[in-house]
Amino acid sequence: MPDKKPIKIETTSSNDPRSYHVSSKKIAARLGWRPKRNIQDAVRDLCRAFKTGSFPGNTLADDQFINVRTVKKLGLK
């Protein structure tokens, strides 16, 4: 579990037209708000949760963890 070591963030190019890029510059500029935690904190939290079994159910198979299945089930497609 990466409790102490730095977590390297790697980006790769893709031909996927969807955009998952997020910037908090606008909220910082307009509201003066800045997050207290970063991506490395989130990765450590996720590693800890997986290691301790904190997630309910099967995160790789249960519909509640798979957005496409949930959207289809709710008829939002």
MODELLER restraints for C-alpha pairs under 7 A, 6 or more apart:
rsr = mdl.restraints
at = mdl.atoms
rsr.add(forms.Gaussian(group=physical.xy_distance, feature=features.Distance(at['CA:1:A'], at['CA:47:A']), mean=6.07, stdev=0.5))
rsr.add(forms.Gaussian(group=physical.xy_distance, feature=features.Distance(at['CA:1:A'], at['CA:48:A']), mean=6.98, stdev=0.5))
rsr.add(forms.Gaussian(group=physical.xy_distance, feature=features.Distance(at['CA:2:A'], at['CA:44:A']), mean=6.12, stdev=0.5))
rsr.add(forms.Gaussian(group=physical.xy_distance, feature=features.Distance(at['CA:3:A'], at['CA:44:A']), mean=6.24, stdev=0.5))
rsr.add(forms.Gaussian(group=physical.xy_distance, feature=features.Distance(at['CA:7:A'], at['CA:40:A']), mean=5.95, stdev=0.5))
rsr.add(forms.Gaussian(group=physical.xy_distance, feature=features.Distance(at['CA:27:A'], at['CA:33:A']), mean=6.24, stdev=0.5))
rsr.add(forms.Gaussian(group=physical.xy_distance, feature=features.Distance(at['CA:28:A'], at['CA:34:A']), mean=5.71, stdev=0.5))
rsr.add(forms.Gaussian(group=physical.xy_distance, feature=features.Distance(at['CA:49:A'], at['CA:55:A']), mean=6.56, stdev=0.5))
rsr.add(forms.Gaussian(group=physical.xy_distance, feature=features.Distance(at['CA:59:A'], at['CA:65:A']), mean=5.66, stdev=0.5))
rsr.add(forms.Gaussian(group=physical.xy_distance, feature=features.Distance(at['CA:63:A'], at['CA:69:A']), mean=5.76, stdev=0.5))
rsr.add(forms.Gaussian(group=physical.xy_distance, feature=features.Distance(at['CA:63:A'], at['CA:70:A']), mean=6.00, stdev=0.5))
rsr.add(forms.Gaussian(group=physical.xy_distance, feature=features.Distance(at['CA:64:A'], at['CA:70:A']), mean=6.41, stdev=0.5))
rsr.add(forms.Gaussian(group=physical.xy_distance, feature=features.Distance(at['CA:71:A'], at['CA:77:A']), mean=6.13, stdev=0.5))
